[in-house]
């Protein structure tokens, strides 16, 4: 009977250790445990396919001088035909960060997030207002600068934002802002030299357009 109890204790310790190792591996990968969400049109209740979902994980790191807010992981994905998406539950394993938080935003051209949305279930409503007001709304979307590999990961996100900003831009400031988003995309895709050259060409084209408009208005 004594030997049986000893064997049971050994089995129990081994099982607990194995479970602990599995959890550490899952937390370290940040991808093995997932949360699911949905994106729908609030008016129709229908799912929205192709919605771009950006999820970031942040926390506070204790520094010598002061506590610093950092982004330690970022995921960008898109919804399927049923408006569903999947994101990691925990993000990368960072045991020394405090007050960890996961934030998720959704971008759908022509829509904005309904304030009544909760958790990972997003209801989208048509964007309202003048072109200038809509431009400001789109331009407020988080760019996630500072998150790991954010330049590469946010490419589809930034492309969608630029595609939405371009037709809304009417003033020179708005046009320049939209161009800066495109410039960020081209830096990743083509390198800084080509991105700068393309931006300069677009600037010259805009100057020519403005000159023609002045002539026509005289």
Secondary structure, 3 states (H helix, E strand, C coil): CHHHHHHHHHHHHHHHHHHHHHHHHHHHHCCCCEEEEEEEECCCCCECCCCEEEEEEEEEEECCCCEEEEEEEEEEEECCCCCEEEEECCCCCCCCCEEEEEEEEEECCCEEECCCCECCEEEEEECCCCHHHHHHHHHCCCCCCCCCCHHHHCHHHHHHHHHHHHHHCCCHHHHHHHHHHHHHHHHHHHCHHHHHHHHHHHHHHHHHHHHHHHHHHC
